[in-house]
Amino acid sequence: MVKINFLDNNNNLKEIKANNGSSLLEVSKKNNINLEGSCGGEMLCSTCHVYILSNHIDKLKKQTDEEKEILALTKNLKKNSRLACQIKITNKLKGLIFSVA
């Protein structure tokens, strides 16, 4: 189990225990975080767009060209934007903080 954190719209931090190998989208859904994920994690939409708020952005697997293309379709793209379906939980992500875009 890896402890990560979700920051909601009211700036409340919620600690979440996540299983290694799960996607951030799966973890979010299991913890009742309002993250849509319309395509079910198939990287066909951008409804699981999140912001990585902690210094873990460099610890994530690099974005694929496909993920970059999907993110380019979003209205509120930032340097710390990622698709939650593409982030796999590992021990390196302990303490990660993210929010829904």
Secondary structure, 3 states (H helix, E strand, C coil): CEEEEEECCCCCEEEEEECCCCEHHHHHHHCCCCCCCCCCCCCCCCCCEEEECCHHHHHCCCCCHHHHHHHCCCCCCCCCEEEHHHCECCHHHCCCEEEEC
